[in-house]
């Protein structure tokens, strides 16, 4: 068993928690607008290296080297496709991380255990966890007995 003394053994007061929430915001990943496939493709096309590759492909076409031009432009198309797929996959992963946030957390406030929405957990809260619960925020461990964690949801392991 590892034990340390927390800075606030009885947890934060309700006033401290409200002040930190007003100062730092909610415990939630920022919401971003979902990008369309066209928007992602446009972002890729605007990159200077991409424009250089397209320009080289066009020069090959103008010089009459159809094989080189088609090969280069084919690689450009493959690059755009891979980038779009990876960007969409990243957006889906971020959405799944948002859904992992704990709907409620047990915290110590004013020396009492209180169940609060996960988005209301603030820096300095003492969080009480038991078996099977999701950790609602980054946290420092004060005390643990027979601790075992499962990070497969975050790492993607099966």
C-alpha positions as CSV (number, residue, x, y, z in Angstrom):
1,X,0.0,0.0,0.0
2,X,1.3,3.4,-1.0
3,X,0.2,6.3,1.2
4,X,0.9,10.1,1.0
5,X,-0.7,13.0,2.7
6,X,-2.9,15.0,0.3
7,X,-2.7,18.8,0.4
8,X,-6.4,18.9,1.2
9,X,-7.1,15.8,3.3
10,X,-10.8,16.7,3.6
11,X,-11.1,17.8,0.0
12,X,-11.8,21.2,-1.4
13,X,-14.6,23.4,0.0
14,X,-17.6,23.9,-2.3
15,X,-16.5,27.6,-2.7
16,X,-13.0,26.5,-3.8
17,X,-14.4,24.1,-6.3
18,X,-16.7,26.7,-7.8
19,X,-13.9,29.2,-8.0
20,X,-11.6,26.8,-9.8
21,X,-14.4,25.8,-12.2
22,X,-15.0,29.4,-13.0
23,X,-11.3,30.0,-13.4
24,X,-10.3,26.9,-15.4
25,X,-13.6,25.7,-16.9
26,X,-15.3,22.3,-17.0
27,X,-13.4,19.0,-17.0
28,X,-14.3,18.1,-20.6
29,X,-12.4,17.8,-23.9
30,X,-13.1,20.9,-26.1
31,X,-15.8,20.4,-28.7
32,X,-14.7,20.8,-32.2
33,X,-16.7,21.1,-35.4
34,X,-16.8,17.9,-37.4
35,X,-14.9,18.4,-40.6
36,X,-16.3,17.1,-43.9
37,X,-14.3,15.1,-46.3
38,X,-14.1,18.0,-48.7
39,X,-12.8,20.3,-45.9
40,X,-10.1,17.8,-45.0
41,X,-9.1,17.4,-48.6
42,X,-8.9,21.2,-49.1
43,X,-6.6,21.4,-46.0
44,X,-4.3,18.8,-47.6
45,X,-4.3,20.5,-51.0
46,X,-3.3,23.8,-49.4
47,X,-0.1,22.3,-48.0
48,X,3.1,23.5,-49.8
49,X,4.6,20.0,-50.2
50,X,1.4,18.7,-51.7
51,X,1.3,21.6,-54.2
52,X,4.9,20.9,-55.1
53,X,4.1,17.3,-55.9
54,X,1.1,18.3,-58.0
55,X,3.2,20.9,-59.8
56,X,5.9,18.3,-60.5
57,X,3.2,15.9,-61.9
58,X,1.9,18.7,-64.2
59,X,5.4,19.4,-65.4
60,X,5.9,15.8,-66.3
61,X,2.6,15.9,-68.2
62,X,3.7,19.0,-70.1
63,X,7.1,17.4,-71.0
64,X,5.2,14.4,-72.4
65,X,6.4,11.9,-69.8
66,X,3.0,10.3,-69.2
67,X,4.2,7.4,-67.1
68,X,6.1,9.5,-64.6
69,X,3.2,12.0,-64.4
70,X,0.6,9.3,-63.8
71,X,2.8,7.6,-61.2
72,X,3.5,10.9,-59.3
73,X,-0.2,12.0,-59.4
74,X,-1.2,8.5,-58.4
75,X,1.0,8.8,-55.3
76,X,-0.5,12.2,-54.6
77,X,-4.0,10.7,-54.8
78,X,-3.0,7.9,-52.4
79,X,-1.5,10.4,-50.0
80,X,-4.7,12.5,-50.0
81,X,-6.8,9.3,-49.4
82,X,-4.6,8.1,-46.5
83,X,-4.6,11.6,-44.9
84,X,-8.4,11.8,-45.1
85,X,-8.9,8.3,-43.6
86,X,-6.5,9.1,-40.8
87,X,-8.0,12.4,-40.0
88,X,-11.5,10.9,-39.9
89,X,-10.2,8.1,-37.7
90,X,-8.6,10.6,-35.3
91,X,-11.9,12.5,-35.1
92,X,-13.7,9.2,-34.2
93,X,-11.1,8.4,-31.6
94,X,-11.5,11.8,-30.0
95,X,-15.3,11.3,-29.9
96,X,-14.9,8.0,-28.2
97,X,-12.5,9.6,-25.6
98,X,-15.2,12.2,-24.9
99,X,-17.7,9.4,-24.3
100,X,-15.3,7.7,-21.9
101,X,-15.6,10.6,-19.5
102,X,-17.2,9.4,-16.3
103,X,-20.8,10.6,-16.0
104,X,-20.4,11.0,-12.2
105,X,-17.5,11.0,-9.8
106,X,-17.3,10.6,-6.0
107,X,-15.3,13.5,-4.5
108,X,-14.5,14.8,-1.1
109,X,-15.9,18.3,-0.7
110,X,-16.2,20.1,2.7
111,X,-15.0,16.9,4.3
112,X,-18.0,14.9,2.9
113,X,-18.3,12.5,0.0
114,X,-20.4,13.9,-2.8
115,X,-21.3,12.5,-6.2
116,X,-20.8,15.2,-8.8
117,X,-21.0,15.1,-12.7
118,X,-17.6,14.2,-14.1
119,X,-17.3,17.5,-15.9
120,X,-17.6,19.3,-12.5
121,X,-14.4,17.7,-11.2
122,X,-11.8,20.4,-10.7
123,X,-8.0,20.5,-10.1
124,X,-7.4,19.7,-6.4
125,X,-10.5,17.5,-5.9
126,X,-9.9,14.4,-3.9
127,X,-11.6,11.6,-6.0
128,X,-12.7,8.4,-4.4
129,X,-12.6,5.4,-6.8
130,X,-13.7,1.9,-6.3
131,X,-13.5,-1.2,-8.5
132,X,-14.8,-0.9,-12.0
133,X,-15.0,2.9,-12.1
134,X,-13.5,5.2,-14.7
135,X,-11.1,7.8,-13.6
136,X,-12.9,11.1,-14.4
137,X,-9.7,13.2,-14.8
138,X,-5.9,13.2,-14.5
139,X,-5.2,12.6,-10.9
140,X,-2.5,12.1,-8.3
141,X,-2.8,8.9,-6.3
142,X,-2.8,9.3,-2.6
143,X,-3.7,5.8,-1.4
144,X,-4.4,2.5,-3.1
145,X,-5.0,-1.1,-2.1
146,X,-4.5,-3.9,-4.7
147,X,-4.5,-1.4,-7.5
148,X,-4.8,-2.7,-11.1
149,X,-5.7,-0.4,-14.0
150,X,-6.9,-1.2,-17.5
151,X,-5.7,1.3,-20.1
152,X,-6.8,-0.7,-23.2
153,X,-9.6,1.8,-23.9
154,X,-7.0,4.5,-24.3
155,X,-4.2,2.6,-26.0
156,X,-6.5,0.6,-28.4
157,X,-5.2,-2.8,-27.2
158,X,-7.6,-5.6,-27.5
